[in-house]
Amino acid sequence: FLHKVDGQTRLKDCCEEVDALRPLLQTLLALGMLSLEPETGSNAEPQTPIRQLFNALEEEDQEIGIPESLESFDDLVDEADLEEVDLAAPAGEGEASSATTDYDLAVGKKVRQTLADMQGKNYYEVFGLKQGEFSFDKLKEKYFALTHEFGPELLMQLSGEEAGLVEEILSLVSTAYNTLSDVVKKERYDELLGADTVGLGEKGDDKFQAQVQSQSGKVFIEMEEWDNAIKALQDAVNFDPENGDYLSHLGWAIYKNPANIRSQAMRDKGKQMINRALTKERTAPGHAFKGWINFEAGQDNLAEVEFNKALKLDARNSLARSGLRNLREKKEQEKKGLFRKMFR
């Protein structure tokens, strides 16, 4: 059928049974691939795309060009223009290295000078503040300025001794800030500042730190947190080795620590600390501690003497008062036991 469609042949001559091809014809007409005319025309060009689809096209031979053979590696090397490479340092590099060295020297000098200036200053002076004009907002502003100036960026540029000095500066600044930003610590520091000259790197500063640590240690003793008490009181003694009160509390914490109950050496160490503390400074707690050690050892008379010494120094010392009360109860029990034996 398709081969007969040429624009000159009538439909009935193209197919024997038109009704059988009616669905195909309707489809081709709808798609515009076939048209029907009432009469044939000699000049009419057949519009038969469906026929063109099935007609075989003549294939034309195409001459494929063969590329020229590639040059050999030796030829490429021969033709290459090899230039000498200048390995000398780029212009200006020496000047840049010199400038960097000068900068490092300047930074190192600044770090040393800052640390030297901090020595002997009190915590207010570290931040450039006056005690009478103090405010927390000013403290924060100065603190952040210093920590930014000597922060991680500067540390990355330094090494060795200079880096260690920067860390020391930051440590001193942090200590001063933590003290002044805490209301309780600030009050204690102000009291100490009014009594003595207090500055970073001076004895006054160590004295203040010892006071803070000892108070923490005493609180831990009351809470019976013996390990924490020992740690805090050891720090206090390290800051102020000649303070008998700190040493006696440290000895008591070591003696009472349940971890040392089976270690006679550690308990003896605690006793020796208390005895040594009393030679440095007679304190009510020190005598009370010694009284309890004697009481637990069954040396009641010696215990009573120590408790009374403690109460003479501080009549409100609760440890000494409870010690005497226990002594009286023990004596009363012994008397009752003696009477029972006598009247059996």
CORBEL-V484194 format. One record per helix or strand. SS is the DSSP state (alpha for helix, beta for strand). FROM is the first residue (numbers start at 1). LEN is the number of residues. Records with the same first field share a line. If there is no record, write none. Layout:
# CORBEL-V484194
SS=FROM-LEN, FROM-LEN
This chain:
# CORBEL-V484194
alpha=2-3, 11-4, 22-9, 49-6, 73-7, 93-26, 123-4, 131-3, 136-14, 152-6, 161-20, 183-13, 203-20, 226-14, 244-13, 258-3, 264-17, 284-13, 300-14, 318-25
